[in-house]
Amino acid sequence: MSRGIAKGFLRKFGRVHELRQSNPEVAEVLQITEEGTNRKIFYLVTKKASYQEPNYEDVWNALCSLRRVLLAEDLRKLAIPKLACGLDNLYWKIIRSMLEVVFRYTGIRFLVCCHRS
């Protein structure tokens, strides 16, 4: 969480030490609630270490975990970056297709936000 969009999230929301202390597994979804609001921030663990690159299978599994969390919390709208496509070098077309399949028939809608360096 020290490069790319993760760096911006760290600056804006902080509390990364809480997330790291949980020693998350790949494909796990970590969650914090922004202080002073009810806005939830979800972190998808797509690789064990920040210097590694994720693979599509781990991203798929993380998206499936996210689907379970969103449905359990009755959340139907989510703003996301182009997941794993910046410094992680995965292709957005493939990730977008994965989102469409994983979240089909759930009623969950996404707003995809692009990060500017």
RAFENNOR-V216210 format. One record per run of one state. SS is the DSSP state (H for helix, E for strand, C for the rest). FROM is the first residue (numbers start at 0). TO is the last residue. Records with the same first field share a line. If there is no record, write none. Layout:
SS->FROM-TO + FROM-TO
This chain:
C->0-2 + 13-14 + 21-27 + 33-38 + 44-54 + 72-75 + 81-90 + 102-107 + 113-116
H->3-12 + 15-20 + 55-71 + 91-101
E->28-32 + 39-43 + 76-80 + 108-112
